[in-house]
Every structure is written in structure tokens, then in C-alpha cells.
Amino acid sequence: MEYLDQKLESYGKSNIYPFHMPGHKRADLDFPNPYQIDITEIDGFDNLHHAEGVLKEAEERAAKVFGAKKTFYLINGSTCGLLAAISAAAKKGSSVLMARNCHKAVYHAAYLRELSVNYVYPKITKAGIQGAIAPEDVERELLEHKETVAVILTSPTYDGVVSDIQKIAQIAHAHDVPLIVDEAHGAHFGFSDGFPVSAKALGADIVIQSLHKTLPSFTQTALLHLQSERIQEAEVKKFLDIYETSSPSYIFMAGMEKCVRILTEEREELFSCYETLLTNFYKKTEQLEKIQILRKKDFEKTEAFDFDSSKIIISVKDTNMTGQELSDILLKKYGLQMEMASGFYVTAMTSVMDRKEGFDRLYQALDEIDKTLEKRPSNTQDFVARVYTKNEKKQEIAEAVDAPLVPVSLDEAAGKVAGDYIYLYPPGIPILVPGEVITEDIVENVKHCGKLGLNVQGMVDDGRINVVNFSILYYN
């Protein structure tokens, strides 16, 4: 029998290097024994949902360090921050404009608030990954849908692509609409010139950041930064009280305070070292012949306004290897655990806590693997680009989710309306959203994802998919 605590302990002591979240990278940060500091809201330790003392001061310190006007601790991750931000900005039944590549938490907010959703789609880059949201596309959608009450975008993407937030914020505000930015993967932005500017400094009204993704903090810790009065603070607090646990972990909050203190006292040294490690790694990998490490120069400005080099995108397109195969080899042969495997690439997630050893091991592994690969024309990147293309919307999300559903096989699904999400995890971006019409292309794409060994979620246990049962819906 294998117990989780024992398995975690073994993994922590293993020689496997973590090119994955969380950003503390298992470093020894001189933290207290968690059992000794695990408390509830006892005298002298404040209450996160009504912070007046030590937690209020902690949030104020975080706001100062991150350059925010008002900062809220999030103990349920960026998920609860997105739910609260969208709920505070959009009344039930109202209309929002959201990027189609938003995280599933944004879709869940749309369901809970019964929102009418219109989408703006990311560019598809020549490199084959999803690109930025174009400001002109936001402008066009806002002109067409004047009922819109909020714009929600993800920047950076899971792959590190950054949109022109400043221009998009200006457009949104010209239409008297607030901009909410899911910057979960950009908590390190703004601490060094070597990384993109944070949306907090570019006009976004609410910015949500996951501390644990790229900074030394425990999994499930995040921040919500309120940057304007376009979304009322009282509404944000109201919905945080709903979506966030009533028993916030003092271990997590202490870890967040530790993270903020590290950024206050060691920022310059940490980021200087980090940038040097990244620069040296990217320079060495230029000599790889078949493996490509994506860089900002690989994107046109219209494809990626900026790019986060902390996300190491390792592409094996046009070779005889898939992303999942590369990920498996890196783990099983070289002891390197990647963050994500896609159709033709893997993502190595790095942070300020990464060590030279990790970068050296990754380069040596890629150098060896590169010599074994064969060039082979492939349309894998075209397939991946097609996965998140525009689908016809038959119903709003809440209508479809709450409708009577029936499971059908994938082969029977074409032409029917989805009653559930289908998505790859990670990153948790839906390929198919409830209320969208299932096409033959979608069916083939889902099948192909399975053949590539990717983690397809949302299917019924026996491989079927839930669709709206209109015969029962109309009969009732």
C-alpha cells in the first residue's frame, strides 16, 4: 500500500529535478514546522475575512511590494480570485467579453453568474502555439456587443505569451468597461527588467496572480490586486467571502508573508542570478539542431506583444518525436519532471528558486536527445492550433450545464450540443464549452489528443461525452 505522505516524502528526497510548479522548487526556506503553526482564528491572529490586525498589515505589505493599490490574500488560489472578480464586475445574466483561452475558472464564473459570453480569440503563432489577444479584436467585439460589462483576459498565457494590456485597457475604459487580467503565471512580472511589465502597471482594473506558480510560496496561494474603482471593493470582499474558505490556512498565509519578505530583502540578488541562468541556458541551446527552444524573437509582434522567458518551451515539431514522448524520456531517463506536455512541445516551468544544476541537467539531456532525432515534416503544430478554434454557440453555458444531459459516444456526438467541458489538463483551457455545437473536427481533435497521450478531461468514465438532451428539454 502506498500512502500519499510517504510518496511525497520520497519524491522530495529523490534526484528528480522539478521543472514544474510550485515556484519554491523544494528549497529549504527555513520555515517553521507546519504542525506547530497550524492554528485557526484565535486571539491575536486576526481573521482574513475581516482583517484588522496582523493579516491586514500583511496584505498592505504585499500591496507595497507588488505595486498595487489594494491587495487581498487568496488561500483558494487564483481560482477564487477570478470567481470573485468576475462576480463583482458582472451582475447575474449580464454580458461579458472573455478570451477563449481563459482558464476553466473563468468559465465556472460565467456559469455561476449565468452570464452571456462573447469570445475574443488569440492569434495562432507560426510556432504553432496560441498567441496574444489583439487590441483591435477587443475593440471590434465591444463595438458589436455594447451590452458588455467586463472584459476578461489571460496574460501571460500558460506558454508565456503576453498581450498588449495597456492598449486593451485603454479600449475597455473608452467603452466604460473594466478589464480583469488573469496574470496567474506572471507573479514575477515587475520585479526585474528581464521580464514583462505587470498588468497592474498597465491599466488593468483587477489583476490576479498565483504566488505559487513562479515565486517561493505554497501551492494554492495567490493575490488579488484591485487597481481602480470601476469594480467596487465592497463587491470584491462580498464574493471573496463566498468563494474563499471560511477556514484559511495560517500555514499558507505565513508562507505568503515569507515570500513577500524574500522579495523585499533578496529581490535584486535573486532576479539577477535567475536572469543569468536563463540567459546562459538560452544561449547554449541555440546550437541544438532539431529541438527548438522558443524565444521572443520567434514571434511577430502581432502574435506575441511580449514573451516571458521563464517559461521554457521545448519544441520537437517536424521530428519523429511527440511532446509526450519527450516528456517521458526527460523524466524516466534524465530525472527531469516537466510542467506540461503538449502535442509537439513540453514546458519547463522555472522560477527565481531554480538552481544551476537544473539548467545544466536540462541542457545536457536536450543535447543528447537532439542527436537522436530525425527531421520529419509534421502537421502536429497545425493540429494543436486547430484545437482552440471558434465553435458555434447554441446555448449559454448555464443553460447547457443545467439542461438534461445524455452521454453519447464520440462518434455519435457530431452535430449535438455539448453539455460538459472537454479540456486538456494542464493547462485547463476548454477545447469544448457547454452550449457549443460539436463538429466532426472537434471529435477528431479529441481523438487525436488521446492518441498523442495527452490528458483529456471532461469525458464520462467510459469515454463518452455528455450532450444536451433536447428531446427531454423541449418535452418539459
Helices and strands as residue ranges (DSSP letters): H 4-13, E 17-19, H 34-37, G 48-50, H 54-66, E 70-74, H 77-89, E 95-99, H 104-112, E 116-120, H 135-144, E 148-154, E 161-162, H 165-174, E 179-182, G 184-186, G 199-201, E 206-210, H 211-214, E 222-226, H 233-243, H 250-284, G 285-287, E 292-293, G 296-298, E 306-307, E 311-315, H 323-332, E 336-338, E 340-341, E 345-349, H 356-370, H 380-387, H 397-401, E 405-408, H 410-413, E 422-424, E 429-432, H 440-451, E 456-457, E 465-468, H 470-475
